[in-house]
Amino acid sequence: MSQSRATRVLVIGYVWPEPRSSAASGHVMQILETFLKAGWDITFSSPAGPGEHKADLQAMGIRECAIELNNSSFDRFVSELAPDIVLFDQFMMEEQFGWRVEKHCPDAVRVLETSDLQSLRHARHQRLKDRLKASDDQDDFSSLFAPALAQEFALMADTDLARREIAALFRCDLNLMISEVEIQLLLEHFSLPASALHWCPLMLDPPSADFVPFEDRAHFLSIGNFRHAPNWDAVLWMKNAVWPLIRQQLPGAQLHIYGAYTPPKATALHNAAQGFHIMNWAEDALQVMSAARICLAPLRFGAGIKGKIVDAMLCGTPNVTTPVGAEAMAGDMPWPGAIAENAQGLADAAVRLYQDQSLWQQAQSAGVEVLNGRYRQDVHGPALINRLQHCREHLTEQRQANFMGGMLRHHQHKSTQYMSQWIEEKNRNNA
């Protein structure tokens, strides 16, 4: 493998990254920064239009290039770029462009960045919907949380989304997984080869020890992109069940809810008399998090790991969440706050942390330990570069060992290729 030039990386994004709007975009930015530190040459492309809070990649030294779906112009683009590594951000981009990359750049390492297993998240959402329809108890969801992995597999296995997503994972040479739980699920129940999986959590610098003190903080905070279904569901549960129980114990308490792309249905929930404040988008999420005393994250479904909880730890803000919110976040380390499975448990824990300075400080210290033990950029960044370099050096052997991936590429690429060419010809005739 020649080292006479910088490694060329093409990133194909489902959207243009907005690190201040979602944890998924923040993770993509951390990966891009890791590549830049390695001296790699990066081009970021996407078929999506730029969002309101798009990061300025060009200012970082990353080329930006718009691409089109179902258009052979991508073939010329990728052939001329001749990347060494192609990173697909979300499996839909692998479905759309993977066959074109393999056809025109067969020696490029194909990498999938998942952020979370979408099929797991969607299956858990459906389980919640079924639970809500089947029971009058809208506050206790202990039956939903932390089931055995075999149950999660059974929940996902018959869905078209899982078939598509798992097939994309098999087709790629390496998959960046943010959650160890999801790695275990893929290994034990979907039989992905270990050589195709790499644990790549959020990658952060060590937190500052200069936190805003307990006595200078006030109010509860919740934050998250309103377009993300788990966040919206959490807002509704807080409004209808959790927050009224907190206000019973703390009548003057306020909850400030921040999120990008606030829809009218969220704005309509604002009620100052109840202390329930919809605050729209936060210009500086860490600033508002640092001013709050408690972060609430009552997630009833989801996957991956939770950026809002990592942000809370970075700001020294204890959090109160569910087992889904805490999944794969802290390993065997003490939780930096409290975990509960029902509305009353969440409310009681939140009030206790809000009032007990000693307990609050213990949770804050636990957050620092979790960050230093699991999310250091200076550990995971070099590990990612080393894994990608190893994959490049052993690409032939790795592909030979992944027969399932080769078989899926053969069949999927043919069907996708013909469908894409049909759509392109149809568009040309309609022009």
N, C-alpha and C positions, 0 to 999 in steps of 0.2 A: 504494500500500500504506500503510495507516494505521499511524502510530507512536504513536497516542494511548494505547496500553496495552502492557504487556510482552508479548513473544512467548510464546505458550503452546506448550509441548512435552508431548506424551504419549509416554512410553516404554513399550513392551509387551515385557516380559522373558520369556524362556523359563523362567528361574528368577529368584528374588530374588538380587541381587548379594551375593557373599561374597568380598570382595577379598583376604582372607587365606587363601583356599582355592584360588583359581585365577587365572591371569593374565588369562583372559577377563573375569572379574568385575572385576579391577583396571582393565582397559581401559574397561569400562562406567562405572566410578566416575570415571575421569579425564574421560570425556566429560560426565558429569553435572556435575562440578566446573567444567568449561569453560562449560557453559550457565549455571551459577549466577554465575560471574564476569561474564558478559554481562548479568546482570540478568533472565534469562528465568525464566518461571514454569513449574515442572516438576511433572508428575504421573507417578509410576511405577506401573505395573500389571502383574500377572502372574496366569496361571491356576494356577501352582504353589503349593504350600504353602511356608511359610518354612523355610529350612534351619537347621542347627545354628549356623552362623557368619554369619548374615544381618547385613548392615550396617544401622545405624539411620538410615534415610533421613530420617525425620521430624525428627531432631535437626539435620539439615543444611538443613531448610526445604523438603523435597520431600514432597509428598503421596503417600501410599500407598493403593492401591485394588486389592482382589482382584477378578478378573474370571473369567468362566466360558467354557469352550469350548462352541460349538454352543448358544448361548443369546442370544436377542434382547435380553436386558438390556444387553448391550454396546452395542447400537444406541442406546438411550436415553442411556447413559453418555457415549458419544463425541459424540452430538449436543449434549448439554447442555454438555460441556466445550469444544467447538468449537476444537480445537487448530489452530495454524498449521503445526506440524510434528509428524509421527508417526514415531517411531524404533522399528523392529522389531529386537529383539535376537535374532538367528538367523532363518534363512529360514523355519523352521516357523511362526513367529509371523506372518510376512507371508502365508503360505498360509492360516492360520486366520482372520486378522482383516483382511487387506488389502482384500478385497471389501467388507467392512462399512465400513471407513474411506472408501473411494472413494465408496460409495453415500451416506453421510451427511455426509461432509466432503470433497467433491470438490476443493476448493481447497487442502487441506492438503498440504504437501510430504511425500512418503513416502520414508523413509530406511531403509536396511538396514545394520545393524552386523554384520559377519561374524566378527570375531576370527580366523578362518581359513576357507579353503575346505574345508568338511567332505567334499565329494565327492573332493577331492584327497587328503585325509588317509586316507579309507577306501580309496581305490584303491591308495595306497601300502602300506597295511596288507595288503591282499589280495596285492600283489606280494611282500611279505615272507613271507607264509604259503606262497605258491607256491614261493618260493626255498628255504624251510626244508624243504619236502616233497621237493624235487628234488635236494638236495645233502647230502652228509655233512659238508661243511665248515661248521661253525656259528660260525666266528669271523671270516671275511673276507666283508664285504658291499659291497665296492667296486662290484660290478655294480649295486647298488641306488641308489647315490648320484649326485645331480646329472645325471640324464639330460637330453637335449634337451627343450625344451618341447613339441615335436611328439610325443615319446614319452609325455609326461605327458598330453597331450590324448587320444591314442589309448587310454591307460589308463582315462581317465575317461569318454570319449564314449558308450560303450555301457551305462553304468550308469543305473538309474532315479534314484539319488540325484543324479547330476549333472544330469539333465534337470530335476528338481524345483528344485534349487538355482540353476542358471543361469537358469531361467525366472523365479524370484523376483527375481534381480538385474536382469533386463530390465524387470520390471514396476515396479520402484522408480525414483523420480526421481534418487536419489543413493545410492551404495553406498560405505560407509567400509571401505577395504581396509587391512589392517595390514602387508601384504607387497608390496613392489614386484615380486617375482617373480610373484605371483598377478595383479597388475595386468597385467603383460606377457602372461601366459597368456590372460587374458580378452580383451585387445585383439587379440592376434595370431591366436588360434585359436578363440575363441568369438564374436568380432566384436561385443563390447559397445561402445557409443559411449563415447568418452573423456569426454564431458560427464556420464556417469552414474557415473564412478569418481573417488574422492578418496583419496589416500594419507593415512592417519591412523594412525601407529604409536603405540606407548606414549608418553605425554606426561609428562615428568618435570622436576622442578627440578634444577638443576646439582648434581652429587654433592659431598659434603664431601671436603675434602682430608685430613681428620684420620682416616685409616684406622688400624685396629689393625695394628701392625708385624709383619713376618715372624716375628720371634723369639717373639712372644707368641701365635702361632697354632699349632694342632695339628689333625691328622686331615683326612680327606676327608669331603665332604658331598655328598649328592644330595637333591633336594627336588622335590615335585610331587604333585598330587592323584592318589590311587591310582585314582580312578574314570576317569581319563583314560588310554585304552588305550596311547598311546605311552610314558607314564611307567611303567606296569606292565611293559611289554615291556622297557624299559631296566633296571628293577630285576632282572628275570630274567636278562638278558644280563650284568649286573654280577656277579650271584651265581654264574653258571655258567661265565663265561669271563674277564671283565675283572678282577674283584677277586682271584681266585687268582693271576693273573700279577703283580699289584701286590704281593701278600703274599710272593711268592717273592723279590722284591727288597727289600721293607721288611717283615720278619717281624712287627714290632710295630705296624704301621699299623692304624688303625681307620677304618671307613666308617660314618657316621651318616646314615641315610635317614629323612627327615621327609616326612609327607604327610597331607593331610586324608582322613577316611573310610577309615582303615586296615582292610582286610578280614582275616579270619582267615588266608587264604592268604598274606598278606604277613607277618603276625606269625609264622607258622610258619617263615619263612626266617631269623629272628633266630638268630645263633650267635656268642656272645661269644668263644668260643675261636678263631673264625676272624676276629675283629675286624669282624664284619658285624652291625651294630646297627640294628634297626627301631625308630625313635624316636617313631612316631605323629605327631600334629599339633604344629606349632611355634606356640606362642603369639605369638612375635615372630620371623618368618622372617629379617628383616634382622639380628637379634642373633645367631642361630645361624650365619648365613652369614658374619658378620664374625669369628666365632671360628674358622672353618675356614681351612685353608691353601689347599685346592684344592676347587673345585666340579666334580663329575663329572656330565656330561649325555650319556651314550652312547645317543642316540636313533637307532633304526633306521628309523623312519618318523615322519611328522607333517606339519604345514603351519603357515602363519602365522609368527609369530616367538615366541621362547621367553622367557617371563617370568622363569624361573629364572636364565637367563643375564644378563638385564638386572639382576636383583637382585644377582647376583654382581659385576657391574661397579659397581653402586652402593655395594657394600661393599668394593671394592678387592680382590676375591677372584678370582684367575685361574681360568679354566675349561678343561676338556678335553672336547671334544664331537666329533660327526661332521659331515660336510657337511650333513646334514639339520638338525642342531641349529644350525649356523651360517648357514643359508640366510636371505638378506634381512636379516641382522642388522647387518653392519658396512659394507656397500657396498664401496668400494675401500680402506678403511682397514685397517691391520694388525689381526690378530685378537688379542684380549686373553687369550691362552693358547695352546692347541694344537688342531688338527683332525686326526683320523685316521679311517681307514676300516675298521680291523679291531681285534680285541681286543688283540693284541700292540702295535700302534701306539699305542692309547689308553693302555695300561698303561705303556709306556716313556715317553711324553710326560708322563703324570701323575707318575711317579717323578722325572723330570728336573726338572719345575717344583717339585715338593715339596722337592727338595734344593738347588737352585741359586737362591740369594737374588737374584743379579743378574738372572737370567732372569725370576724371579718378579716383580721390581719393574718390569721392562720391560713385562710383560704387564699389570700393574696400571695403569701409565701409559697403555697403549693403550686400556684400558677407559674411562678418563676421557675420552680423545679421542673415542671412539665415542659416548659419552653426550652430550657437548657438541656433536658434529657432527650427530647424527641424532635425538635424542629430547627436545629441549628443549620444555617446555610453553609457554614464552613465544614460541615459533615456531609450533608446530603448533596451539595453542589458538586464537589469532587467525585462523589460516588456515582452520580449520574453521568458525568463526563467519562469516567472510567468504564462504566457499563456500556455506553454507546461505542466507545472505542473498541472494547472487547467484541462487541457485536459486529462491528465492521470487519475486524480481523478474522472472525470465525463465521462469517455469514453463510458460506456454502454448507458447512457442517450443520449449522443450526437449522437451515431450511430443509436439509435432508432428513433431520430428526423430527421435523414437524410435518409429517405426511398429511395429517388432517388439514393443516393450513394450506398446503399445496393443492390438495383436492378441492377445497372450497374456493381457492383463487381460480382454479381452472374453470369451474362451473359458473361461479358468480360473475367472473369477468366477461365470459361469453354473453350471458344474458344481459348484464349491465351495458356492455359495449353495444349490443344490437339495439337495446331500448334507447340509449343515449343518441346513437346515430339516427334512429327513427325520429326522435324528438327534434334533433338538429335539422334534419331534412324537412320536417313539417314546418318548423319555424322559418326556414329559408323560403319555402313555397308560399307562406302566409305574409312574408315581408312585402 
